[in-house]
Amino acid sequence: MPRKPLNASVADEKPAPGGAAAVDRALCLLAAFRTGDAALTLTELAQRCGLYKSTALRLLASLEHARFLERLEDGRYALSSEVARLNAIHAASFSQDRVVLPALRKLVEVTGESAAYHVQQGHGANAVRLCRYRVDSPHPIRDFIQAGDVLPMARGTGGRVLTAFEPERAKAGSAADRKLYAHIREAGFYTAIGDRLAEVGGISAPVFHADGSIAAAVTLTMPSHRYKESHAKHVLAAARELSGRV
């Protein structure tokens, strides 16, 4: 009979409600692969998932049989063809709308303010930010940015966040700018009133690709008389929900 681990595995700490423990553990082994991992040993996989090697070995056999993993000649495990096939299907069918818009609607619902999703367009001095998605506040008094509008990178909380997490752009500019961008990276978000438009406050947080590079900025805007820095926690939650999914 297999020994029971003294500590819960990574999968057992956060099991799927109503799910199967064995499936959770097998998926943990797939998720153990990180950017830059060409292949991993049995020991590395077991350690990353908090599993006994004997348990991991049985699960790896099933994943290898289903072609999610392949065992190399040196005994290490690498992602296999079924992962590539599913990734191709996902890439062909993926639409940001179905991921981003629900997150923005939820943000508007909990704050009552307008939410937007900004991405960088262009490079260097010609870079601008594009408002790709926008969900308006239910309040009649609000700013009237629309999806498709092009805005500056050097003004507004969304532009500041996009610049702060873009290494080359963050190094440019004055000493004051570099200090500001370092502060934004340390805090993980940025808030300001009147940075782009007088009497308009903004709160922005970065959205990251799975490889850790900056993908976008989630921004909440409101008239200055309704500004609440406490909304930052909701903006951060939305950005974290989207990171790795866009």
Sequence and secondary structure as in RCSB ss.txt:
>XXXX:A:sequence
MPRKPLNASVADEKPAPGGAAAVDRALCLLAAFRTGDAALTLTELAQRCGLYKSTALRLLASLEHARFLERLEDG
RYALSSEVARLNAIHAASFSQDRVVLPALRKLVEVTGESAAYHVQQGHGANAVRLCRYRVDSPHPIRDFIQAGDV
LPMARGTGGRVLTAFEPERAKAGSAADRKLYAHIREAGFYTAIGDRLAEVGGISAPVFHADGSIAAAVTLTMPSH
RYKESHAKHVLAAARELSGRV
>XXXX:A:secstr
     SS  HHHHS  TT  HHHHHHHHHHHT  TT S B HHHHHHHHT  HHHHHHHHHHHHHTTSEEE TTS
 EEE HHHHHHHHHHHHH  THHHHHHHHHHHHHHHSSEEEEEEEES GGG EEEEEEEE  SSSSS    TT E
E SSSSHHHHHHHHTSHHHHHSS HHHHHHHHHHHHHTSEEEESSSSTTEEEEEEEEE TTS EEEEEEEEEEGG
G  GGGHHHHHHHHHHHTTT 
